[in-house]
Amino acid sequence: MHSCFDRKIIQYMARVCQVTGKRPMTGHQVSFSNKKSKRRFYPNLQTRRFYLQEEDRWITLRLSAKGLRTINKKGLYQVVKELRAAGQQI
């Protein structure tokens, strides 16, 4: 039985491109005096909605700028087929 107070479970995704697999990398923040402290370099991630004509539906992908270029080059359906073959649920 469900009540009106049921909460929706929110899943947070990691900062990872779904197409290329790019992830944050670590490096140094270097000050003028050449002191170094750890920092993270994040990929340029964009959330984009695409219309998949073959399945007559919209899909949402979180991808980097390079992932967007990959979709432009190969085509959306081909990229989705490769992602599903790799085990991703889309």
N, CA, C and O atoms as a GROMACS GRO file, in nm:
protein
  360
    1MET      N    1   0.084  -0.118   0.000
    1MET     CA    2   0.000   0.000   0.000
    1MET      C    3   0.089   0.125   0.000
    1MET      O    4   0.187   0.132   0.074
    2HIS      N    5   0.056   0.220  -0.081
    2HIS     CA    6   0.133   0.342  -0.091
    2HIS      C    7   0.060   0.456  -0.021
    2HIS      O    8  -0.062   0.468  -0.030
    3SER      N    9   0.135   0.538   0.046
    3SER     CA   10   0.074   0.655   0.107
    3SER      C   11   0.115   0.779   0.028
    3SER      O   12   0.200   0.772  -0.061
    4CYS      N   13   0.054   0.888   0.061
    4CYS     CA   14   0.085   1.012  -0.010
    4CYS      C   15   0.221   1.068   0.034
    4CYS      O   16   0.269   1.166  -0.022
    5PHE      N   17   0.283   1.004   0.135
    5PHE     CA   18   0.410   1.053   0.185
    5PHE      C   19   0.530   0.976   0.131
    5PHE      O   20   0.642   0.997   0.176
    6ASP      N   21   0.506   0.887   0.035
    6ASP     CA   22   0.618   0.813  -0.024
    6ASP      C   23   0.713   0.910  -0.091
    6ASP      O   24   0.671   1.001  -0.163
    7ARG      N   25   0.838   0.890  -0.068
    7ARG     CA   26   0.940   0.977  -0.127
    7ARG      C   27   0.996   0.914  -0.253
    7ARG      O   28   1.011   0.792  -0.262
    8LYS      N   29   1.024   0.995  -0.348
    8LYS     CA   30   1.087   0.948  -0.471
    8LYS      C   31   1.236   0.933  -0.444
    8LYS      O   32   1.299   1.024  -0.390
    9ILE      N   33   1.292   0.820  -0.483
    9ILE     CA   34   1.434   0.798  -0.462
    9ILE      C   35   1.510   0.864  -0.576
    9ILE      O   36   1.483   0.838  -0.693
   10ILE      N   37   1.604   0.950  -0.540
   10ILE     CA   38   1.681   1.023  -0.639
   10ILE      C   39   1.818   0.958  -0.650
   10ILE      O   40   1.887   0.938  -0.550
   11GLN      N   41   1.857   0.925  -0.772
   11GLN     CA   42   1.990   0.868  -0.795
   11GLN      C   43   2.078   0.977  -0.854
   11GLN      O   44   2.041   1.043  -0.950
   12TYR      N   45   2.195   0.994  -0.795
   12TYR     CA   46   2.290   1.091  -0.846
   12TYR      C   47   2.394   1.017  -0.929
   12TYR      O   48   2.448   0.915  -0.887
   13MET      N   49   2.421   1.070  -1.048
   13MET     CA   50   2.520   1.006  -1.134
   13MET      C   51   2.656   1.066  -1.108
   13MET      O   52   2.670   1.181  -1.068
   14ALA      N   53   2.756   0.984  -1.131
   14ALA     CA   54   2.892   1.034  -1.123
   14ALA      C   55   2.918   1.126  -1.241
   14ALA      O   56   2.843   1.126  -1.338
   15ARG      N   57   3.024   1.202  -1.233
   15ARG     CA   58   3.059   1.293  -1.343
   15ARG      C   59   3.134   1.214  -1.450
   15ARG      O   60   3.255   1.228  -1.465
   16VAL      N   61   3.059   1.132  -1.522
   16VAL     CA   62   3.117   1.044  -1.623
   16VAL      C   63   3.037   1.058  -1.752
   16VAL      O   64   2.914   1.058  -1.750
   17CYS      N   65   3.109   1.070  -1.864
   17CYS     CA   66   3.044   1.076  -1.995
   17CYS      C   67   2.992   0.937  -2.030
   17CYS      O   68   3.066   0.839  -2.019
   18GLN      N   69   2.864   0.927  -2.071
   18GLN     CA   70   2.806   0.798  -2.104
   18GLN      C   71   2.860   0.742  -2.235
   18GLN      O   72   2.856   0.621  -2.256
   19VAL      N   73   2.909   0.827  -2.323
   19VAL     CA   74   2.956   0.782  -2.454
   19VAL      C   75   3.105   0.748  -2.451
   19VAL      O   76   3.144   0.639  -2.491
   20THR      N   77   3.187   0.841  -2.404
   20THR     CA   78   3.333   0.821  -2.409
   20THR      C   79   3.390   0.763  -2.280
   20THR      O   80   3.500   0.709  -2.282
   21GLY      N   81   3.317   0.772  -2.170
   21GLY     CA   82   3.368   0.721  -2.042
   21GLY      C   83   3.465   0.816  -1.974
   21GLY      O   84   3.531   0.778  -1.877
   22LYS      N   85   3.473   0.940  -2.022
   22LYS     CA   86   3.562   1.037  -1.958
   22LYS      C   87   3.519   1.060  -1.814
   22LYS      O   88   3.400   1.071  -1.786
   23ARG      N   89   3.618   1.068  -1.722
   23ARG     CA   90   3.593   1.089  -1.580
   23ARG      C   91   3.679   1.204  -1.530
   23ARG      O   92   3.769   1.248  -1.601
   24PRO      N   93   3.653   1.252  -1.408
   24PRO     CA   94   3.742   1.353  -1.352
   24PRO      C   95   3.883   1.298  -1.333
   24PRO      O   96   3.901   1.180  -1.303
   25MET      N   97   3.982   1.383  -1.351
   25MET     CA   98   4.120   1.342  -1.324
   25MET      C   99   4.178   1.436  -1.220
   25MET      O  100   4.126   1.546  -1.198
   26THR      N  101   4.285   1.394  -1.155
   26THR     CA  102   4.344   1.476  -1.050
   26THR      C  103   4.474   1.538  -1.097
   26THR      O  104   4.540   1.487  -1.186
   27GLY      N  105   4.507   1.649  -1.034
   27GLY     CA  106   4.631   1.719  -1.066
   27GLY      C  107   4.662   1.817  -0.956
   27GLY      O  108   4.609   1.805  -0.845
   28HIS      N  109   4.746   1.913  -0.985
   28HIS     CA  110   4.785   2.011  -0.886
   28HIS      C  111   4.731   2.149  -0.920
   28HIS      O  112   4.726   2.189  -1.036
   29GLN      N  113   4.690   2.220  -0.816
   29GLN     CA  114   4.661   2.363  -0.826
   29GLN      C  115   4.792   2.430  -0.789
   29GLN      O  116   4.840   2.415  -0.676
   30VAL      N  117   4.852   2.504  -0.880
   30VAL     CA  118   4.984   2.562  -0.856
   30VAL      C  119   4.969   2.712  -0.834
   30VAL      O  120   4.918   2.784  -0.920
   31SER      N  121   5.013   2.759  -0.718
   31SER     CA  122   5.005   2.901  -0.685
   31SER      C  123   5.124   2.975  -0.745
   31SER      O  124   5.214   2.915  -0.804
   32PHE      N  125   5.123   3.107  -0.731
   32PHE     CA  126   5.232   3.190  -0.782
   32PHE      C  127   5.365   3.153  -0.715
   32PHE      O  128   5.470   3.157  -0.779
   33SER      N  129   5.359   3.117  -0.587
   33SER     CA  130   5.481   3.080  -0.514
   33SER      C  131   5.519   2.934  -0.537
   33SER      O  132   5.609   2.882  -0.472
   34ASN      N  133   5.450   2.869  -0.629
   34ASN     CA  134   5.476   2.732  -0.672
   34ASN      C  135   5.438   2.628  -0.566
   34ASN      O  136   5.488   2.515  -0.569
   35LYS      N  137   5.350   2.665  -0.472
   35LYS     CA  138   5.294   2.566  -0.380
   35LYS      C  139   5.193   2.484  -0.458
   35LYS      O  140   5.122   2.536  -0.544
   36LYS      N  141   5.186   2.356  -0.428
   36LYS     CA  142   5.095   2.268  -0.501
   36LYS      C  143   4.994   2.206  -0.406
   36LYS      O  144   5.031   2.156  -0.300
   37SER      N  145   4.868   2.211  -0.443
   37SER     CA  146   4.764   2.143  -0.367
   37SER      C  147   4.680   2.062  -0.466
   37SER      O  148   4.667   2.099  -0.583
   38LYS      N  149   4.624   1.953  -0.419
   38LYS     CA  150   4.548   1.863  -0.506
   38LYS      C  151   4.418   1.929  -0.551
   38LYS      O  152   4.354   2.002  -0.475
   39ARG      N  153   4.380   1.902  -0.673
   39ARG     CA  154   4.251   1.947  -0.726
   39ARG      C  155   4.203   1.846  -0.829
   39ARG      O  156   4.278   1.756  -0.867
   40ARG      N  157   4.080   1.862  -0.873
   40ARG     CA  158   4.024   1.772  -0.973
   40ARG      C  159   3.991   1.850  -1.100
   40ARG      O  160   3.945   1.964  -1.093
   41PHE      N  161   4.016   1.789  -1.213
   41PHE     CA  162   3.980   1.846  -1.343
   41PHE      C  163   3.858   1.768  -1.392
   41PHE      O  164   3.866   1.647  -1.413
   42TYR      N  165   3.746   1.838  -1.412
   42TYR     CA  166   3.622   1.773  -1.450
   42TYR      C  167   3.602   1.778  -1.601
   42TYR      O  168   3.641   1.876  -1.665
   43PRO      N  169   3.542   1.673  -1.660
   43PRO     CA  170   3.512   1.677  -1.803
   43PRO      C  171   3.399   1.776  -1.831
   43PRO      O  172   3.319   1.808  -1.743
   44ASN      N  173   3.394   1.824  -1.953
   44ASN     CA  174   3.292   1.921  -1.994
   44ASN      C  175   3.162   1.846  -2.024
   44ASN      O  176   3.132   1.816  -2.140
   45LEU      N  177   3.084   1.816  -1.918
   45LEU     CA  178   2.964   1.735  -1.935
   45LEU      C  179   2.842   1.822  -1.964
   45LEU      O  180   2.823   1.928  -1.905
   46GLN      N  181   2.761   1.773  -2.056
   46GLN     CA  182   2.635   1.838  -2.094
   46GLN      C  183   2.525   1.734  -2.086
   46GLN      O  184   2.547   1.617  -2.119
   47THR      N  185   2.407   1.773  -2.043
   47THR     CA  186   2.290   1.685  -2.047
   47THR      C  187   2.209   1.722  -2.171
   47THR      O  188   2.166   1.836  -2.186
   48ARG      N  189   2.189   1.624  -2.258
   48ARG     CA  190   2.121   1.650  -2.384
   48ARG      C  191   2.010   1.548  -2.407
   48ARG      O  192   2.026   1.430  -2.376
   49ARG      N  193   1.898   1.595  -2.462
   49ARG     CA  194   1.789   1.506  -2.503
   49ARG      C  195   1.798   1.485  -2.653
   49ARG      O  196   1.815   1.581  -2.729
   50PHE      N  197   1.787   1.361  -2.696
   50PHE     CA  198   1.791   1.326  -2.837
   50PHE      C  199   1.665   1.249  -2.873
   50PHE      O  200   1.612   1.172  -2.792
   51TYR      N  201   1.617   1.270  -2.995
   51TYR     CA  202   1.502   1.193  -3.043
   51TYR      C  203   1.555   1.075  -3.122
   51TYR      O  204   1.623   1.092  -3.223
   52LEU      N  205   1.523   0.954  -3.076
   52LEU     CA  206   1.567   0.831  -3.142
   52LEU      C  207   1.456   0.787  -3.236
   52LEU      O  208   1.356   0.730  -3.192
   53GLN      N  209   1.473   0.814  -3.366
   53GLN     CA  210   1.367   0.788  -3.464
   53GLN      C  211   1.332   0.641  -3.474
   53GLN      O  212   1.215   0.605  -3.490
   54GLU      N  213   1.433   0.554  -3.466
   54GLU     CA  214   1.411   0.411  -3.483
   54GLU      C  215   1.317   0.355  -3.375
   54GLU      O  216   1.244   0.259  -3.400
   55GLU      N  217   1.319   0.415  -3.256
   55GLU     CA  218   1.234   0.367  -3.147
   55GLU      C  219   1.120   0.464  -3.116
   55GLU      O  220   1.038   0.438  -3.028
   56ASP      N  221   1.114   0.575  -3.188
   56ASP     CA  222   1.009   0.676  -3.173
   56ASP      C  223   0.997   0.724  -3.029
   56ASP      O  224   0.888   0.727  -2.972
   57ARG      N  225   1.112   0.760  -2.969
   57ARG     CA  226   1.111   0.810  -2.832
   57ARG      C  227   1.230   0.901  -2.806
   57ARG      O  228   1.326   0.903  -2.884
   58TRP      N  229   1.223   0.977  -2.697
   58TRP     CA  230   1.330   1.066  -2.656
   58TRP      C  231   1.420   0.995  -2.557
   58TRP      O  232   1.372   0.919  -2.473
   59ILE      N  233   1.551   1.019  -2.567
   59ILE     CA  234   1.644   0.967  -2.467
   59ILE      C  235   1.728   1.083  -2.415
   59ILE      O  236   1.754   1.179  -2.488
   60THR      N  237   1.769   1.074  -2.290
   60THR     CA  238   1.853   1.177  -2.229
   60THR      C  239   1.989   1.117  -2.201
   60THR      O  240   2.000   1.012  -2.138
   61LEU      N  241   2.093   1.184  -2.248
   61LEU     CA  242   2.230   1.137  -2.226
   61LEU      C  243   2.310   1.246  -2.157
   61LEU      O  244   2.290   1.365  -2.184
   62ARG      N  245   2.399   1.206  -2.069
   62ARG     CA  246   2.492   1.299  -2.006
   62ARG      C  247   2.628   1.273  -2.070
   62ARG      O  248   2.690   1.169  -2.045
   63LEU      N  249   2.673   1.366  -2.152
   63LEU     CA  250   2.794   1.340  -2.228
   63LEU      C  251   2.884   1.461  -2.236
   63LEU      O  252   2.843   1.575  -2.214
   64SER      N  253   3.010   1.432  -2.267
   64SER     CA  254   3.109   1.538  -2.281
   64SER      C  255   3.098   1.598  -2.420
   64SER      O  256   3.024   1.548  -2.506
   65ALA      N  257   3.171   1.705  -2.442
   65ALA     CA  258   3.171   1.770  -2.573
   65ALA      C  259   3.225   1.673  -2.678
   65ALA      O  260   3.177   1.672  -2.792
   66LYS      N  261   3.323   1.591  -2.642
   66LYS     CA  262   3.376   1.492  -2.735
   66LYS      C  263   3.272   1.384  -2.765
   66LYS      O  264   3.264   1.335  -2.878
   67GLY      N  265   3.192   1.347  -2.665
   67GLY     CA  266   3.084   1.251  -2.686
   67GLY      C  267   2.980   1.304  -2.784
   67GLY      O  268   2.926   1.228  -2.864
   68LEU      N  269   2.952   1.434  -2.777
   68LEU     CA  270   2.860   1.497  -2.871
   68LEU      C  271   2.915   1.490  -3.013
   68LEU      O  272   2.841   1.466  -3.108
   69ARG      N  273   3.045   1.512  -3.026
   69ARG     CA  274   3.108   1.504  -3.159
   69ARG      C  275   3.105   1.360  -3.211
   69ARG      O  276   3.091   1.338  -3.331
   70THR      N  277   3.119   1.263  -3.121
   70THR     CA  278   3.112   1.122  -3.160
   70THR      C  279   2.974   1.089  -3.215
   70THR      O  280   2.961   1.016  -3.314
   71ILE      N  281   2.869   1.142  -3.151
   71ILE     CA  282   2.732   1.119  -3.200
   71ILE      C  283   2.713   1.185  -3.336
   71ILE      O  284   2.647   1.128  -3.423
   72ASN      N  285   2.770   1.304  -3.355
   72ASN     CA  286   2.760   1.370  -3.486
   72ASN      C  287   2.830   1.289  -3.594
   72ASN      O  288   2.785   1.287  -3.709
   73LYS      N  289   2.939   1.223  -3.558
   73LYS     CA  290   3.017   1.148  -3.657
   73LYS      C  291   2.953   1.013  -3.690
   73LYS      O  292   2.934   0.981  -3.807
   74LYS      N  293   2.921   0.934  -3.586
   74LYS     CA  294   2.872   0.798  -3.608
   74LYS      C  295   2.721   0.790  -3.628
   74LYS      O  296   2.672   0.701  -3.696
   75GLY      N  297   2.650   0.883  -3.569
   75GLY     CA  298   2.504   0.877  -3.570
   75GLY      C  299   2.453   0.828  -3.436
   75GLY      O  300   2.518   0.746  -3.370
   76LEU      N  301   2.337   0.877  -3.396
   76LEU     CA  302   2.282   0.847  -3.264
   76LEU      C  303   2.250   0.699  -3.248
   76LEU      O  304   2.283   0.640  -3.146
   77TYR      N  305   2.186   0.640  -3.348
   77TYR     CA  306   2.143   0.500  -3.335
   77TYR      C  307   2.263   0.407  -3.319
   77TYR      O  308   2.258   0.313  -3.240
   78GLN      N  309   2.370   0.432  -3.393
   78GLN     CA  310   2.490   0.349  -3.384
   78GLN      C  311   2.553   0.359  -3.245
   78GLN      O  312   2.596   0.259  -3.189
   79VAL      N  313   2.559   0.480  -3.190
   79VAL     CA  314   2.617   0.500  -3.057
   79VAL      C  315   2.532   0.431  -2.951
   79VAL      O  316   2.586   0.369  -2.860
   80VAL      N  317   2.399   0.441  -2.963
   80VAL     CA  318   2.309   0.376  -2.867
   80VAL      C  319   2.325   0.224  -2.874
   80VAL      O  320   2.323   0.156  -2.772
   81LYS      N  321   2.339   0.170  -2.996
   81LYS     CA  322   2.361   0.026  -3.011
   81LYS      C  323   2.489  -0.017  -2.941
   81LYS      O  324   2.491  -0.121  -2.874
   82GLU      N  325   2.597   0.061  -2.956
   82GLU     CA  326   2.724   0.028  -2.891
   82GLU      C  327   2.713   0.035  -2.738
   82GLU      O  328   2.769  -0.048  -2.668
   83LEU      N  329   2.640   0.135  -2.688
   83LEU     CA  330   2.623   0.148  -2.543
   83LEU      C  331   2.544   0.030  -2.487
   83LEU      O  332   2.578  -0.022  -2.381
   84ARG      N  333   2.440  -0.012  -2.557
   84ARG     CA  334   2.362  -0.127  -2.511
   84ARG      C  335   2.443  -0.255  -2.517
   84ARG      O  336   2.429  -0.342  -2.430
   85ALA      N  337   2.527  -0.269  -2.619
   85ALA     CA  338   2.613  -0.388  -2.629
   85ALA      C  339   2.713  -0.392  -2.514
   85ALA      O  340   2.754  -0.499  -2.469
   86ALA      N  341   2.753  -0.273  -2.466
   86ALA     CA  342   2.847  -0.265  -2.354
   86ALA      C  343   2.777  -0.286  -2.220
   86ALA      O  344   2.844  -0.295  -2.117
   87GLY      N  345   2.644  -0.293  -2.220
   87GLY     CA  346   2.570  -0.322  -2.098
   87GLY      C  347   2.504  -0.203  -2.032
   87GLY      O  348   2.449  -0.217  -1.923
   88GLN      N  349   2.508  -0.086  -2.096
   88GLN     CA  350   2.442   0.030  -2.037
   88GLN      C  351   2.293   0.026  -2.068
   88GLN      O  352   2.253  -0.016  -2.177
   89GLN      N  353   2.212   0.068  -1.972
   89GLN     CA  354   2.069   0.073  -1.992
   89GLN      C  355   2.029   0.213  -2.034
   89GLN      O  356   2.056   0.310  -1.963
   90ILE      N  357   1.966   0.224  -2.151
   90ILE     CA  358   1.927   0.355  -2.204
   90ILE      C  359   1.779   0.354  -2.235
   90ILE      O  360   1.724   0.454  -2.281
   0.00000   0.00000   0.00000
